[in-house]
Amino acid sequence: MIYMDHHATTPVDPRVVRAMVPFFSEKFGNAASLNHRYGKEAHEAVQRARAQIARLINAEPSEIIFTSGATESNNLALKGAAGAAPDGKNHLLTLSTEHKSVLDPFKRLALSGFEVTHLPVQKDGLVDVEELKRAITPRTILISILFAHNEIGVLQPIAEIGRIAREKGILFHSDAAQALGKVPIDVRKMNLDLLSMTAHKIYGPKGVGALYARRGTLLAPQIDGGGHEGGMRSGTLNVPGIVGFGKACEICRGRMKKESARLLKLRNRLLVGLLKIPGMNVNGSLKHRLPNNLNVSFPGVESGELLKRLKNVALSSGSACLSTSPEPSYVLKALGVSENLRRSAVRFGLGRFNTEKEVDAVLRDIIKVLRRRKNGADAG
Ligand SMILES: *Cc1c(COP(=O)(O)O)cnc(C)c1O
């Protein structure tokens, strides 16, 4: 079986597992129990991980709030910023193609009286920056825009948006679940106030993530209790998970340039092979795109049918969160992709352990399935 669904999740790197193991048993302390060795050991490990994560995005360790993943980080960033906004400010700005864990918190905020603008995107999936500027009002609290898209892999002009937001005194949040560890992120240079991250998309464990919140950013906590994480997110810290997340960031930081170049080469090999299939269509910008992503449509071929026939390849027709729903992608719809092409979209997400051989095998399988299907159709 070949795994090419790394936007949904990734296997935990064996080095990450090794770093985590002691913190389940021997070093089991509560990171808040600072009056004995067990607690101190756990606390120190958490602080080390905080520094490893901060370093990958050029933040300060004190600006990292641990959460259960990017979904929770998005909820804390959006509901937290809205909840702490001064009187008179009630407007929030985002894109129609955002991840559900951004769109749904906004939906709830709209129910409680906030005004939410969902900007359309261009045919290539990118935001129209001029349109974004025009949508800003004196009441705007925050702009939230995905760093890298989980379905189509497009990279938004984050630095440019950051400049605009800072100039206008508006908070800037980005969901970087897919971008972290794959493309350079510098929260200072990019003027980011809030950034959502998760470990399980970067070869770390599931159920742990973080929100970077620039020092001084006011947020209303969403989980109250023992006052952990500076009162921003209460609950006993998931020490093994946090240690794994830190290690995963450290590995990404050391290898990012080389690994991203390798993934890009694999992706382009895949693309060149798929271009031989008549009518094949690439969804979203190829130029502004994650190195490991490809989203294509084979017109006339239902993606569900194709994926079922590709017995030895793990691929997806779009977002994992939506794969239980028969509705074709709202993301591709927002790009103006036709119904026919939407129904035939397939997402490739390459990862750390994929090889050239695997790419070639997947190409052979796809071409075989499509040919067999066509022959069947001709015969019928
Ligand atoms: C995976 C993903 C999430 C959800 O992250 P969890 O840690 O699973 O909650 C949010 N946003 C994007 C863009 C993602 O790819």
The ligand as an SDF file (V2000), in Angstrom:
LIG
                    3D

 15 15  0  0  0  0  0  0  0  0999 V2000
   -5.6820   19.2710    9.4190 C   0  0  0  0  0  0  0  0  0  0  0  0
   -6.0750   20.6840    9.3940 C   0  0  0  0  0  0  0  0  0  0  0  0
   -6.7620   21.2710   10.4590 C   0  0  0  0  0  0  0  0  0  0  0  0
   -7.2200   20.4840   11.6550 C   0  0  0  0  0  0  0  0  0  0  0  0
   -6.1620   20.1600   12.4790 O   0  0  0  0  0  0  0  0  0  0  0  0
   -6.3990   19.1900   13.7450 P   0  0  0  0  0  0  0  0  0  0  0  0
   -5.1040   19.2290   14.4560 O   0  0  0  0  0  0  0  0  0  0  0  0
   -6.7150   17.8710   13.1570 O   0  0  0  0  0  0  0  0  0  0  0  0
   -7.5150   19.7650   14.5340 O   0  0  0  0  0  0  0  0  0  0  0  0
   -7.0650   22.6120   10.3780 C   0  0  0  0  0  0  0  0  0  0  0  0
   -6.7140   23.3340    9.3240 N   0  0  0  0  0  0  0  0  0  0  0  0
   -6.0600   22.8120    8.2750 C   0  0  0  0  0  0  0  0  0  0  0  0
   -5.6800   23.6730    7.1380 C   0  0  0  0  0  0  0  0  0  0  0  0
   -5.7230   21.4690    8.2740 C   0  0  0  0  0  0  0  0  0  0  0  0
   -5.0910   20.9600    7.2330 O   0  0  0  0  0  0  0  0  0  0  0  0
  1  2  1  0
  2  3  1  0
  2 14  2  0
  3  4  1  0
  3 10  2  0
  4  5  1  0
  5  6  1  0
  6  7  2  0
  6  8  1  0
  6  9  1  0
 10 11  1  0
 11 12  2  0
 12 13  1  0
 12 14  1  0
 14 15  1  0
M  END
$$$$
